[in-house]
Amino acid sequence: MIAIGRLRRRVAIERPAGTPDGAGGTRDGWTAVATVWAAIEPLGAGEAMVAGRLDGVASHRVAVRFRADVAGGDRIVAGARVFRVLAAYDADERRRHLVCVCEEEGR
């Protein structure tokens, strides 16, 4: 169970959205779904091959009040930090909290 006092970071949940580019195609972008309170907890860090080079990867757990519309592929933005959601699950199966396993982008 997650104590309500731990949800002290204001974050935006965003979903991929294509916008028209004026030439018949779409441009990749993000649209805000909600702004919520969250607890962000680092899980660890390591290295991974990204685009043919070694890059640092930081993983985090982000907890929010339960929402049924968050899934892998979404992202969570906390100020200048961006977390890519890998998976989201109901922490205690009582629809009280949602835990998102994330990787921080740009680290």
Sequence and secondary structure as in RCSB ss.txt:
>XXXX:A:sequence
MIAIGRLRRRVAIERPAGTPDGAGGTRDGWTAVATVWAAIEPLGAGEAMVAGRLDGVASHRVAVRFRADVAGGDR
IVAGARVFRVLAAYDADERRRHLVCVCEEEGR
>XXXX:A:secstr
   GGG  EEEEEEEEEEEE SSSSEEEEEEEEEEEEEEEEEEEEEEEEETTEEEEEEEEEEEEE  TT  TT E
EEETTEEEEEEEEEESSSSSSEEEEEEEEET 
